Structure formats: structure tokens, C-alpha cells
Amino acid sequence: MNLETRCPILQFAALGDERGQLVVIEGGRNIPFDIKRVFYIYGSDSTVVRGNHANRNSEFVLINVAGESKVRITDGNEEMAVNLNQPMIGVYIPKMIWKDMYDFSSDSVLLVLTNTHYDEKEYIRDFDQYLTEVHAKE
Ligand code: TYD
């Protein structure tokens, strides 16, 4: 399966009226997993690159609920970049995808949803190790 199909852009409904907008996230409904952990990244800027890892077990959805950033993802074969620049746009990142987040606006709040509790052991932080594990599965 190609990378764009594996990592779909999720377009959430903005339930807007004259009072403002509201976006609803429901595990197993408009997010393709049960949500076990939520974290958010802020205070980064355009000089910072975060991520630089893949996860053996965790799936993610990334949403810039304020400001904007970009995420570059690869499966070891293809690469693509996603602009996270609207609060109703997300990207789904399955396990064993290498990711870098960068180009944070100073007001960026990047919300991350995942299906696991934190476990440093499931992180792959070395790109060559990642390629070895990915290609071993092929
Ligand atoms: P890190 O993985 O470097 O963040 P990023 O993916 O944005 O590059 O995590 C930064 C620190 O926070 C690191 O010491 C691990 C810790 N951390 C947790 O304790 N729990 C978590 O759920 C996450 C995502 C990170």
C-alpha cells in the first residue's frame, strides 16, 4: 500500500455557528483507534525538528489545534510531507512510520493522539535501525 493511503489526511467536521467552531474527536469513530494517551507540543519554533523516530506499536493522529507545523513521514520507501495548518485537519500515522515534525509557528499547539501508554522501548530513534526493521518485515 502506498504511503498516502497508509497515512490518510483526516478532515474533521467543524461544527460552527455564530459562537465559534467546535471539532469533535472520538476514538474508534473519526479516529481509527481507541485513544489511550494525549499529548501536545507547544513552544517550538521554525528552527526546531522534533520526532526523528518511529514506533513499533503506537499509531498516532496529529492535529495542529492552533498555529501550524509540518510533518515529514516515510515508510522507508516513499516520503511525504503534510501541512498541519487547520484545526480540523489531522494525519493518521500507523506504526513503523518514521516521522519528523518541523516548521512550527510560534503559536503552534500540536495535539497528538495515540493508542498506547508511553513506553520508550517501542521507540526506534536510529534511522538505520528503522530501515533494518522495516525491510526485515518486507
Ligand atoms: P520526545 O519523544 O523527544 O518528543 P518528540 O516526539 O516531540 O520529539 O519526548 C520528549 C520527552 O518527553 C522525552 O524525555 C520522553 C518524554 N515523554 C514522555 O514521558 N511521555 C510521552 O508520552 C512522550 C511523548 C514523551
Backbone and ligand atoms as CSV (ligand in chain L), in Angstrom:
chain,resi,resn,atom,element,x,y,z
A,1,MET,N,N,0.859,-1.202,0.000
A,1,MET,CA,C,0.000,0.000,0.000
A,1,MET,C,C,0.893,1.249,0.000
A,2,ASN,N,N,0.519,2.263,-0.802
A,2,ASN,CA,C,1.394,3.440,-0.846
A,2,ASN,C,C,1.222,4.312,0.404
A,3,LEU,N,N,2.192,5.220,0.575
A,3,LEU,CA,C,2.276,5.977,1.828
A,3,LEU,C,C,1.055,6.874,2.041
A,4,GLU,N,N,0.590,7.503,0.956
A,4,GLU,CA,C,-0.596,8.382,1.070
A,4,GLU,C,C,-1.829,7.613,1.528
A,5,THR,N,N,-1.945,6.370,1.104
A,5,THR,CA,C,-3.084,5.537,1.508
A,5,THR,C,C,-2.911,5.073,2.948
A,6,ARG,N,N,-1.670,4.762,3.313
A,6,ARG,CA,C,-1.420,4.299,4.691
A,6,ARG,C,C,-1.580,5.419,5.702
A,7,CYS,N,N,-1.300,6.660,5.280
A,7,CYS,CA,C,-1.302,7.818,6.192
A,7,CYS,C,C,-2.313,8.850,5.715
A,8,PRO,N,N,-3.597,8.549,5.787
A,8,PRO,CA,C,-4.589,9.474,5.236
A,8,PRO,C,C,-4.695,10.777,6.027
A,9,ILE,N,N,-5.013,11.838,5.287
A,9,ILE,CA,C,-5.387,13.104,5.913
A,9,ILE,C,C,-6.815,12.938,6.421
A,10,LEU,N,N,-7.029,13.324,7.657
A,10,LEU,CA,C,-8.375,13.238,8.238
A,10,LEU,C,C,-8.971,14.639,8.257
A,11,GLN,N,N,-10.142,14.760,7.708
A,11,GLN,CA,C,-10.830,16.061,7.669
A,11,GLN,C,C,-11.991,15.977,8.653
A,12,PHE,N,N,-11.879,16.684,9.754
A,12,PHE,CA,C,-12.940,16.644,10.766
A,12,PHE,C,C,-13.983,17.708,10.461
A,13,ALA,N,N,-15.209,17.437,10.885
A,13,ALA,CA,C,-16.258,18.439,10.726
A,13,ALA,C,C,-16.025,19.556,11.741
A,14,ALA,N,N,-16.117,20.803,11.295
A,14,ALA,CA,C,-16.102,21.946,12.225
A,14,ALA,C,C,-17.558,22.335,12.444
A,15,LEU,N,N,-17.998,22.131,13.669
A,15,LEU,CA,C,-19.404,22.388,13.985
A,15,LEU,C,C,-19.539,23.857,14.383
A,16,GLY,N,N,-19.570,24.692,13.374
A,16,GLY,CA,C,-19.510,26.122,13.646
A,16,GLY,C,C,-20.882,26.770,13.696
A,17,ASP,N,N,-20.976,27.785,14.497
A,17,ASP,CA,C,-22.113,28.699,14.430
A,17,ASP,C,C,-21.593,30.073,14.834
A,18,GLU,N,N,-22.471,31.001,15.084
A,18,GLU,CA,C,-22.025,32.374,15.343
A,18,GLU,C,C,-21.179,32.489,16.614
A,19,ARG,N,N,-21.170,31.435,17.434
A,19,ARG,CA,C,-20.379,31.481,18.675
A,19,ARG,C,C,-18.949,30.999,18.471
A,20,GLY,N,N,-18.659,30.417,17.289
A,20,GLY,CA,C,-17.317,29.894,17.033
A,20,GLY,C,C,-17.382,28.475,16.511
A,21,GLN,N,N,-16.218,27.801,16.548
A,21,GLN,CA,C,-16.115,26.462,15.956
A,21,GLN,C,C,-15.918,25.418,17.048
A,22,LEU,N,N,-16.285,24.189,16.718
A,22,LEU,CA,C,-16.103,23.078,17.644
A,22,LEU,C,C,-15.766,21.836,16.818
A,23,VAL,N,N,-14.681,21.162,17.179
A,23,VAL,CA,C,-14.283,19.937,16.471
A,23,VAL,C,C,-14.346,18.783,17.463
A,24,VAL,N,N,-14.959,17.692,17.034
A,24,VAL,CA,C,-15.151,16.532,17.909
A,24,VAL,C,C,-14.228,15.401,17.468
A,25,ILE,N,N,-13.510,14.834,18.432
A,25,ILE,CA,C,-12.616,13.699,18.187
A,25,ILE,C,C,-13.142,12.541,19.023
A,26,GLU,N,N,-13.470,11.419,18.398
A,26,GLU,CA,C,-13.946,10.261,19.146
A,26,GLU,C,C,-13.162,9.022,18.740
A,27,GLY,N,N,-12.497,8.413,19.721
A,27,GLY,CA,C,-11.732,7.194,19.472
A,27,GLY,C,C,-12.619,6.128,18.856
A,28,GLY,N,N,-12.109,5.482,17.818
A,28,GLY,CA,C,-12.869,4.412,17.163
A,28,GLY,C,C,-13.964,4.911,16.251
A,29,ARG,N,N,-14.183,6.224,16.233
A,29,ARG,CA,C,-15.196,6.780,15.324
A,29,ARG,C,C,-14.496,7.580,14.232
A,30,ASN,N,N,-14.139,8.840,14.515
A,30,ASN,CA,C,-13.403,9.563,13.462
A,30,ASN,C,C,-11.887,9.475,13.630
A,31,ILE,N,N,-11.448,8.724,14.644
A,31,ILE,CA,C,-10.027,8.376,14.827
A,31,ILE,C,C,-9.975,6.852,14.743
A,32,PRO,N,N,-9.057,6.288,13.943
A,32,PRO,CA,C,-9.152,4.838,13.687
A,32,PRO,C,C,-8.563,3.956,14.787
A,33,PHE,N,N,-8.584,4.414,16.043
A,33,PHE,CA,C,-8.140,3.557,17.143
A,33,PHE,C,C,-8.764,4.078,18.429
A,34,ASP,N,N,-8.665,3.287,19.500
A,34,ASP,CA,C,-9.092,3.751,20.816
A,34,ASP,C,C,-7.971,4.600,21.400
A,35,ILE,N,N,-8.305,5.769,21.873
A,35,ILE,CA,C,-7.287,6.725,22.336
A,35,ILE,C,C,-6.897,6.393,23.779
A,36,LYS,N,N,-5.599,6.150,23.982
A,36,LYS,CA,C,-5.114,5.831,25.333
A,36,LYS,C,C,-4.290,6.971,25.920
A,37,ARG,N,N,-3.741,7.820,25.047
A,37,ARG,CA,C,-2.826,8.867,25.516
A,37,ARG,C,C,-2.981,10.070,24.606
A,38,VAL,N,N,-2.902,11.235,25.227
A,38,VAL,CA,C,-2.957,12.511,24.508
A,38,VAL,C,C,-1.788,13.342,24.993
A,39,PHE,N,N,-1.038,13.922,24.074
A,39,PHE,CA,C,-0.042,14.916,24.495
A,39,PHE,C,C,-0.022,16.045,23.479
A,40,TYR,N,N,0.527,17.162,23.876
A,40,TYR,CA,C,0.582,18.278,22.944
A,40,TYR,C,C,1.906,18.989,23.073
A,41,ILE,N,N,2.358,19.509,21.953
A,41,ILE,CA,C,3.685,20.103,21.818
A,41,ILE,C,C,3.489,21.577,21.494
A,42,TYR,N,N,4.068,22.442,22.307
A,42,TYR,CA,C,3.985,23.874,22.027
A,42,TYR,C,C,5.294,24.510,22.450
A,43,GLY,N,N,5.517,25.758,22.073
A,43,GLY,CA,C,6.760,26.431,22.436
A,43,GLY,C,C,7.916,26.033,21.535
A,44,SER,N,N,7.655,25.301,20.452
A,44,SER,CA,C,8.682,25.026,19.448
A,44,SER,C,C,8.654,26.176,18.439
A,45,ASP,N,N,9.646,26.227,17.557
A,45,ASP,CA,C,9.642,27.288,16.539
A,45,ASP,C,C,10.211,26.740,15.239
A,46,SER,N,N,10.470,27.623,14.286
A,46,SER,CA,C,10.841,27.178,12.935
A,46,SER,C,C,12.256,26.608,12.875
A,47,THR,N,N,13.036,26.733,13.954
A,47,THR,CA,C,14.404,26.194,13.951
A,47,THR,C,C,14.455,24.752,14.488
A,48,VAL,N,N,13.343,24.293,15.007
A,48,VAL,CA,C,13.327,23.022,15.741
A,48,VAL,C,C,12.858,21.872,14.844
A,49,VAL,N,N,13.495,20.720,14.968
A,49,VAL,CA,C,12.960,19.493,14.376
A,49,VAL,C,C,12.724,18.508,15.518
A,50,ARG,N,N,11.508,18.031,15.621
A,50,ARG,CA,C,11.151,17.067,16.670
A,50,ARG,C,C,10.863,15.710,16.028
A,51,GLY,N,N,10.535,14.762,16.858
A,51,GLY,CA,C,10.250,13.435,16.329
A,51,GLY,C,C,11.551,12.705,16.084
A,52,ASN,N,N,11.897,12.496,14.794
A,52,ASN,CA,C,13.112,11.722,14.471
A,52,ASN,C,C,13.014,10.318,15.049
A,53,HIS,N,N,11.862,9.732,14.910
A,53,HIS,CA,C,11.706,8.372,15.418
A,53,HIS,C,C,10.546,7.659,14.736
A,54,ALA,N,N,10.544,6.352,14.930
A,54,ALA,CA,C,9.396,5.524,14.549
A,54,ALA,C,C,8.984,4.744,15.785
A,55,ASN,N,N,7.766,4.239,15.763
A,55,ASN,CA,C,7.249,3.495,16.918
A,55,ASN,C,C,6.819,2.111,16.477
A,56,ARG,N,N,7.245,1.129,17.242
A,56,ARG,CA,C,6.916,-0.253,16.868
A,56,ARG,C,C,5.445,-0.574,17.108
A,57,ASN,N,N,4.820,0.079,18.094
A,57,ASN,CA,C,3.442,-0.286,18.464
A,57,ASN,C,C,2.439,0.851,18.373
A,58,SER,N,N,2.904,2.094,18.449
A,58,SER,CA,C,1.966,3.216,18.550
A,58,SER,C,C,1.506,3.695,17.178
A,59,GLU,N,N,0.211,3.992,17.126
A,59,GLU,CA,C,-0.379,4.695,15.991
A,59,GLU,C,C,-0.694,6.100,16.491
A,60,PHE,N,N,-0.685,7.064,15.608
A,60,PHE,CA,C,-0.894,8.452,16.006
A,60,PHE,C,C,-1.869,9.158,15.082
A,61,VAL,N,N,-2.541,10.160,15.632
A,61,VAL,CA,C,-3.161,11.203,14.821
A,61,VAL,C,C,-2.596,12.528,15.318
A,62,LEU,N,N,-2.117,13.355,14.392
A,62,LEU,CA,C,-1.544,14.675,14.698
A,62,LEU,C,C,-2.488,15.754,14.194
A,63,ILE,N,N,-2.754,16.724,15.047
A,63,ILE,CA,C,-3.645,17.837,14.693
A,63,ILE,C,C,-3.040,19.115,15.256
A,64,ASN,N,N,-2.838,20.115,14.435
A,64,ASN,CA,C,-2.438,21.431,14.959
A,64,ASN,C,C,-3.710,22.169,15.375
A,65,VAL,N,N,-4.005,22.142,16.670
A,65,VAL,CA,C,-5.235,22.794,17.131
A,65,VAL,C,C,-5.076,24.309,17.160
A,66,ALA,N,N,-3.835,24.797,17.133
A,66,ALA,CA,C,-3.559,26.230,16.949
A,66,ALA,C,C,-2.263,26.345,16.167
A,67,GLY,N,N,-2.108,27.405,15.424
A,67,GLY,CA,C,-0.885,27.625,14.655
A,67,GLY,C,C,-0.702,26.544,13.608
A,68,GLU,N,N,0.548,26.349,13.206
A,68,GLU,CA,C,0.798,25.342,12.182
A,68,GLU,C,C,2.173,24.709,12.329
A,69,SER,N,N,2.307,23.538,11.734
A,69,SER,CA,C,3.594,22.854,11.639
A,69,SER,C,C,3.502,21.914,10.454
A,70,LYS,N,N,4.606,21.240,10.198
A,70,LYS,CA,C,4.621,20.230,9.134
A,70,LYS,C,C,5.138,18.932,9.719
A,71,VAL,N,N,4.703,17.839,9.116
A,71,VAL,CA,C,5.276,16.542,9.489
A,71,VAL,C,C,5.720,15.842,8.211
A,72,ARG,N,N,6.958,15.344,8.254
A,72,ARG,CA,C,7.518,14.580,7.130
A,72,ARG,C,C,7.516,13.128,7.567
A,73,ILE,N,N,6.950,12.271,6.733
A,73,ILE,CA,C,6.848,10.865,7.117
A,73,ILE,C,C,7.422,9.989,6.010
A,74,THR,N,N,7.986,8.878,6.422
A,74,THR,CA,C,8.464,7.908,5.434
A,74,THR,C,C,8.209,6.504,5.953
A,75,ASP,N,N,8.012,5.598,5.001
A,75,ASP,CA,C,7.886,4.178,5.329
A,75,ASP,C,C,9.151,3.423,4.958
A,76,GLY,N,N,10.216,4.185,4.655
A,76,GLY,CA,C,11.465,3.558,4.240
A,76,GLY,C,C,11.594,3.437,2.737
A,77,ASN,N,N,10.466,3.668,2.042
A,77,ASN,CA,C,10.478,3.634,0.575
A,77,ASN,C,C,10.061,4.991,0.019
A,78,GLU,N,N,8.847,5.409,0.367
A,78,GLU,CA,C,8.332,6.710,-0.076
A,78,GLU,C,C,8.440,7.719,1.053
A,79,GLU,N,N,8.370,9.011,0.683
A,79,GLU,CA,C,8.365,10.084,1.693
A,79,GLU,C,C,7.283,11.090,1.322
A,80,MET,N,N,6.634,11.663,2.305
A,80,MET,CA,C,5.706,12.765,2.023
A,80,MET,C,C,5.668,13.729,3.205
A,81,ALA,N,N,5.245,14.969,2.907
A,81,ALA,CA,C,5.124,15.985,3.952
A,81,ALA,C,C,3.673,16.434,4.016
A,82,VAL,N,N,3.199,16.682,5.213
A,82,VAL,CA,C,1.820,17.129,5.415
A,82,VAL,C,C,1.860,18.459,6.140
A,83,ASN,N,N,1.113,19.442,5.630
A,83,ASN,CA,C,0.953,20.735,6.302
A,83,ASN,C,C,-0.199,20.617,7.283
A,84,LEU,N,N,0.119,20.792,8.545
A,84,LEU,CA,C,-0.940,20.780,9.562
A,84,LEU,C,C,-1.229,22.245,9.881
A,85,ASN,N,N,-2.188,22.802,9.180
A,85,ASN,CA,C,-2.390,24.247,9.265
A,85,ASN,C,C,-3.826,24.656,9.522
A,86,GLN,N,N,-4.651,23.673,9.891
A,86,GLN,CA,C,-6.035,23.997,10.240
A,86,GLN,C,C,-6.473,23.073,11.372
A,87,PRO,N,N,-7.270,23.583,12.323
A,87,PRO,CA,C,-7.642,22.758,13.485
A,87,PRO,C,C,-8.572,21.600,13.147
A,88,MET,N,N,-9.098,21.569,11.920
A,88,MET,CA,C,-9.983,20.446,11.564
A,88,MET,C,C,-9.298,19.459,10.613
A,89,ILE,N,N,-7.951,19.578,10.524
A,89,ILE,CA,C,-7.177,18.661,9.675
A,89,ILE,C,C,-6.255,17.821,10.557
A,90,GLY,N,N,-6.229,16.530,10.323
A,90,GLY,CA,C,-5.289,15.665,11.027
A,90,GLY,C,C,-4.618,14.726,10.042
A,91,VAL,N,N,-3.586,14.041,10.497
A,91,VAL,CA,C,-2.992,12.975,9.687
A,91,VAL,C,C,-2.859,11.742,10.571
A,92,TYR,N,N,-3.228,10.620,10.004
A,92,TYR,CA,C,-3.102,9.337,10.699
A,92,TYR,C,C,-1.742,8.727,10.353
A,93,ILE,N,N,-1.002,8.329,11.371
A,93,ILE,CA,C,0.320,7.731,11.165
A,93,ILE,C,C,0.331,6.361,11.840
A,94,PRO,N,N,0.318,5.295,11.052
A,94,PRO,CA,C,0.327,3.958,11.668
A,94,PRO,C,C,1.685,3.630,12.265
A,95,LYS,N,N,1.785,2.456,12.882
A,95,LYS,CA,C,3.074,2.089,13.478
A,95,LYS,C,C,4.133,1.858,12.400
A,96,MET,N,N,5.385,1.966,12.806
A,96,MET,CA,C,6.549,1.727,11.940
A,96,MET,C,C,6.646,2.714,10.772
A,97,ILE,N,N,6.231,3.955,11.028
A,97,ILE,CA,C,6.456,5.055,10.088
A,97,ILE,C,C,7.428,6.025,10.762
A,98,TRP,N,N,8.470,6.415,10.054
A,98,TRP,CA,C,9.437,7.389,10.590
A,98,TRP,C,C,8.865,8.799,10.416
A,99,LYS,N,N,8.964,9.626,11.460
A,99,LYS,CA,C,8.361,10.963,11.377
A,99,LYS,C,C,9.239,12.052,11.967
A,100,ASP,N,N,9.182,13.220,11.326
A,100,ASP,CA,C,9.840,14.446,11.799
A,100,ASP,C,C,8.812,15.569,11.763
A,101,MET,N,N,8.726,16.322,12.842
A,101,MET,CA,C,7.845,17.497,12.865
A,101,MET,C,C,8.730,18.744,12.862
A,102,TYR,N,N,8.354,19.745,12.064
A,102,TYR,CA,C,9.233,20.892,11.867
A,102,TYR,C,C,8.399,22.088,11.402
A,103,ASP,N,N,9.084,23.223,11.203
A,103,ASP,CA,C,8.411,24.458,10.737
A,103,ASP,C,C,7.246,24.843,11.649
A,104,PHE,N,N,7.481,24.787,12.947
A,104,PHE,CA,C,6.432,25.170,13.902
A,104,PHE,C,C,6.255,26.690,13.885
A,105,SER,N,N,5.050,27.163,13.782
A,105,SER,CA,C,4.809,28.582,14.030
A,105,SER,C,C,4.930,28.820,15.534
A,106,SER,N,N,5.194,30.065,15.928
A,106,SER,CA,C,5.431,30.299,17.356
A,106,SER,C,C,4.167,30.042,18.179
A,107,ASP,N,N,3.006,30.091,17.532
A,107,ASP,CA,C,1.750,29.823,18.251
A,107,ASP,C,C,1.274,28.376,18.063
A,108,SER,N,N,2.147,27.511,17.539
A,108,SER,CA,C,1.735,26.132,17.244
A,108,SER,C,C,1.425,25.340,18.512
A,109,VAL,N,N,0.273,24.720,18.523
A,109,VAL,CA,C,-0.057,23.707,19.539
A,109,VAL,C,C,-0.395,22.441,18.764
A,110,LEU,N,N,0.513,21.490,18.812
A,110,LEU,CA,C,0.356,20.251,18.044
A,110,LEU,C,C,-0.171,19.164,18.979
A,111,LEU,N,N,-1.411,18.777,18.736
A,111,LEU,CA,C,-2.074,17.760,19.552
A,111,LEU,C,C,-1.785,16.389,18.950
A,112,VAL,N,N,-1.404,15.447,19.806
A,112,VAL,CA,C,-1.086,14.093,19.348
A,112,VAL,C,C,-1.939,13.098,20.126
A,113,LEU,N,N,-2.634,12.240,19.401
A,113,LEU,CA,C,-3.461,11.183,19.989
A,113,LEU,C,C,-2.813,9.849,19.653
A,114,THR,N,N,-2.817,8.924,20.586
A,114,THR,CA,C,-2.221,7.621,20.299
A,114,THR,C,C,-2.961,6.509,21.043
A,115,ASN,N,N,-2.716,5.299,20.597
A,115,ASN,CA,C,-3.420,4.116,21.108
A,115,ASN,C,C,-2.653,3.405,22.220
A,116,THR,N,N,-1.524,3.988,22.675
A,116,THR,CA,C,-0.692,3.301,23.684
A,116,THR,C,C,-0.372,4.231,24.852
A,117,HIS,N,N,-0.012,3.620,25.963
A,117,HIS,CA,C,0.678,4.358,27.013
A,117,HIS,C,C,2.143,4.500,26.612
A,118,TYR,N,N,2.820,5.480,27.198
A,118,TYR,CA,C,4.215,5.750,26.822
A,118,TYR,C,C,5.113,4.580,27.214
A,119,ASP,N,N,5.947,4.165,26.263
A,119,ASP,CA,C,6.925,3.102,26.510
A,119,ASP,C,C,8.138,3.385,25.635
A,120,GLU,N,N,9.195,3.880,26.267
A,120,GLU,CA,C,10.390,4.262,25.494
A,120,GLU,C,C,10.942,3.093,24.680
A,121,LYS,N,N,10.692,1.857,25.133
A,121,LYS,CA,C,11.266,0.687,24.451
A,121,LYS,C,C,10.679,0.457,23.055
A,122,GLU,N,N,9.504,1.025,22.802
A,122,GLU,CA,C,8.918,0.808,21.470
A,122,GLU,C,C,9.346,1.889,20.468
A,123,TYR,N,N,10.208,2.805,20.915
A,123,TYR,CA,C,10.719,3.837,20.004
A,123,TYR,C,C,11.937,3.325,19.250
A,124,ILE,N,N,12.023,3.644,17.987
A,124,ILE,CA,C,13.255,3.444,17.206
A,124,ILE,C,C,13.771,4.840,16.886
A,125,ARG,N,N,14.930,5.185,17.430
A,125,ARG,CA,C,15.446,6.546,17.278
A,125,ARG,C,C,16.666,6.600,16.347
A,126,ASP,N,N,16.996,5.467,15.761
A,126,ASP,CA,C,18.141,5.396,14.842
A,126,ASP,C,C,17.591,5.013,13.459
A,127,PHE,N,N,17.840,5.870,12.471
A,127,PHE,CA,C,17.196,5.657,11.165
A,127,PHE,C,C,17.674,4.371,10.490
A,128,ASP,N,N,18.943,4.045,10.634
A,128,ASP,CA,C,19.441,2.799,10.028
A,128,ASP,C,C,18.790,1.576,10.672
A,129,GLN,N,N,18.610,1.645,11.988
A,129,GLN,CA,C,17.912,0.565,12.698
A,129,GLN,C,C,16.469,0.447,12.200
A,130,TYR,N,N,15.849,1.612,11.996
A,130,TYR,CA,C,14.478,1.631,11.453
A,130,TYR,C,C,14.435,0.929,10.094
A,131,LEU,N,N,15.344,1.301,9.201
A,131,LEU,CA,C,15.345,0.700,7.858
A,131,LEU,C,C,15.563,-0.810,7.942
A,132,THR,N,N,16.443,-1.232,8.839
A,132,THR,CA,C,16.684,-2.669,9.013
A,132,THR,C,C,15.401,-3.382,9.432
A,133,GLU,N,N,14.686,-2.800,10.417
A,133,GLU,CA,C,13.459,-3.457,10.908
A,133,GLU,C,C,12.345,-3.431,9.868
A,134,VAL,N,N,12.226,-2.306,9.141
A,134,VAL,CA,C,11.185,-2.199,8.109
A,134,VAL,C,C,11.444,-3.216,7.003
A,135,HIS,N,N,12.667,-3.286,6.548
A,135,HIS,CA,C,12.950,-4.149,5.403
A,135,HIS,C,C,12.955,-5.621,5.797
A,136,ALA,N,N,13.182,-5.893,7.092
A,136,ALA,CA,C,13.090,-7.282,7.562
A,136,ALA,C,C,11.652,-7.796,7.474
A,137,LYS,N,N,10.687,-6.867,7.565
A,137,LYS,CA,C,9.258,-7.238,7.533
A,137,LYS,C,C,8.748,-7.423,6.113
A,138,GLU,N,N,9.507,-6.921,5.123
A,138,GLU,CA,C,9.012,-6.926,3.732
A,138,GLU,C,C,9.162,-8.314,3.095
L,1,TYD,P1,P,10.317,13.088,22.583
L,1,TYD,O1,O,9.970,11.684,22.165
L,1,TYD,O2,O,11.722,13.527,22.389
L,1,TYD,O3,O,9.354,14.131,21.853
L,1,TYD,P2,P,9.101,14.369,20.284
L,1,TYD,O4,O,8.412,13.135,19.773
L,1,TYD,O5,O,8.217,15.549,20.195
L,1,TYD,O6,O,10.415,14.618,19.624
L,1,TYD,O7,O,9.903,13.263,24.105
L,1,TYD,C1,C,10.399,14.314,24.901
L,1,TYD,C2,C,10.487,13.833,26.355
L,1,TYD,O8,O,9.198,13.558,26.885
L,1,TYD,C3,C,11.290,12.548,26.495
L,1,TYD,O9,O,12.080,12.658,27.678
L,1,TYD,C4,C,10.251,11.477,26.684
L,1,TYD,C5,C,9.119,12.219,27.352
L,1,TYD,N1,N,7.776,11.690,27.005
L,1,TYD,C6,C,7.032,11.049,27.972
L,1,TYD,O10,O,7.469,10.884,29.133
L,1,TYD,N2,N,5.799,10.605,27.658
L,1,TYD,C7,C,5.258,10.750,26.424
L,1,TYD,O11,O,4.107,10.329,26.163
L,1,TYD,C8,C,6.051,11.417,25.412
L,1,TYD,C9,C,5.512,11.599,24.019
L,1,TYD,C10,C,7.294,11.872,25.759
